[in-house]
């Protein structure tokens, strides 16, 4: 049973990468583009879209690194190794759940933004639960792949929240982004303190914010400034977990 779960996790990792690639390369519809973004620079679902359909090389680098790490994990876990104990069944189920949610939520969010956002939240919660577990010799808590995946999911979740808040209410995108940034930083601090042996988490969050600033600096400078300030706030956290 555990072997079947391991193979299913590897398959879901491949599906996650394939789905992400297809979504990133699928042109976004332009007919519902928000007024605060230009048709040439941004995608229709707001801030979260820049992580799913990158428009800047920095964001492509982050997304590409995530895909490579997920493929590496799929291959590593699919090949038995006597020197590396198998993952605990609960760990496997949590990772499978996170991968399944990460595979489907962007597509669902196109037609049902609130449902998609809730699925994104569940994906993040599954990853946090995985990182906090001490089974499987605690190696998931210090696994860089999990740190990168959880860091990307953290920024993406609160970017999706900011997009939904801006679309569903009269709140300007800048204020929605500020609210998302505050929540993202607060969540990042809370999560990193619970997985202190995985600095890849904070590094990923900081790089995602840097890529956000690079993507939005010409289109929406206030959003870029908020991203830079958030990254600066997390610098102290990174120093704490690496020293």
C-alpha positions, -999 to 999 in steps of 0.1 A, spaced: 0 0 0 28 24 9 45 16 -24 14 24 -43 10 57 -24 46 65 -33 40 58 -70 8 79 -69 28 108 -53 53 106 -82 24 106 -107 8 136 -91 41 154 -91 43 149 -129 7 160 -133 14 191 -112 42 201 -135 23 193 -167 -7 213 -155 15 242 -145 32 242 -178 0 241 -198 -16 269 -177 15 291 -180 16 287 -218 -21 290 -223 -30 326 -234 -53 343 -209 -86 358 -221 -84 395 -224 -120 404 -223 -124 406 -185 -91 424 -179 -92 446 -147 -90 483 -153 -59 486 -131 -37 465 -154 -27 470 -190 -37 444 -216 -1 440 -227 15 434 -193 -9 416 -170 -34 387 -171 -71 388 -163 -72 374 -128 -49 400 -112 -19 396 -90 -20 358 -87 -17 354 -125 19 367 -125 29 336 -106 10 312 -129 15 329 -162 49 346 -158 56 378 -177 91 384 -165 123 362 -166 126 363 -128 92 347 -124 99 321 -151 131 312 -132 112 306 -100 85 286 -116 110 266 -136 130 258 -105 98 246 -88 90 223 -117 126 209 -118 125 202 -81 91 185 -83 103 163 -112 134 154 -92 113 145 -62 90 123 -84 120 104 -98 137 101 -64 107 87 -46 98 64 -75 131 46 -72 136 26 -40 168 33 -21 179 11 8 198 40 23 168 63 23 138 52 43 104 54 27 81 82 36 54 77 62 19 70 48 5 102 63 33 122 48 26 107 14 -11 115 17 -5 151 26 19 156 -3 -5 139 -27 -33 162 -15 -11 193 -19 -1 182 -54 -36 174 -65 -49 207 -52 -20 226 -69 -29 208 -101 -65 217 -104 -70 250 -85 -57 274 -112 -81 260 -138 -110 261 -113 -102 297 -103 -108 309 -139 -145 302 -136 -149 302 -98 -123 325 -81 -135 319 -46 -135 281 -49 -101 283 -65 -88 305 -37 -101 281 -11 -84 251 -28 -52 271 -29 -55 277 9 -60 239 14 -29 232 -7 -8 255 16 -23 240 48 -14 205 35 22 216 29 25 233 63 12 201 80 37 181 61 66 203 71 56 201 108 55 163 110 83 145 126 78 111 110 99 99 81 129 108 103 118 145 100 135 148 66 106 165 50 109 194 75 144 201 61 138 191 25 145 221 2 119 208 -23 92 211 3 105 245 14 104 259 -22 69 244 -28 56 258 5 72 292 -1 57 295 -36 23 283 -23 24 309 5 30 339 -18 6 325 -44 -22 320 -18 -21 356 -5 -17 370 -40 -49 350 -49 -65 365 -19 -55 401 -29 -68 394 -65 -101 381 -51 -104 410 -27 -98 435 -54 -122 419 -78 -150 412 -53 -149 446 -35 -144 482 -44 -110 481 -26 -82 494 -49 -56 469 -61 -29 487 -41 -48 483 -8 -57 447 -16 -20 440 -23 -10 457 10 -34 435 29 -21 404 11 15 414 17 9 418 54 -8 385 57 18 368 35 47 381 57 29 372 89 22 337 76 58 333 63 72 342 98 48 318 115 55 289 91 93 294 91 94 294 129 77 260 127 102 246 102 134 263 113 157 238 96 144 247 61 157 282 51 147 274 15 111 284 25 120 320 34 144 323 5 116 313 -19 92 337 -4 117 365 -7 126 357 -42 89 355 -52 85 390 -38 115 402 -57 101 387 -89 68 404 -82 85 437 -79 104 431 -112 72 422 -129 50 451 -117 75 479 -115 65 495 -148 28 485 -147 19 492 -111 48 508 -91 29 508 -57 26 470 -59 63 467 -66 71 489 -36 50 468 -13 67 437 -26 102 452 -19 92 463 16 78 429 24 110 413 12 130 436 34 109 427 64 116 390 59 154 396 58 155 395 96 137 362 96 162 347 72 191 358 93 175 342 123 170 308 108 204 306 91 225 316 122 
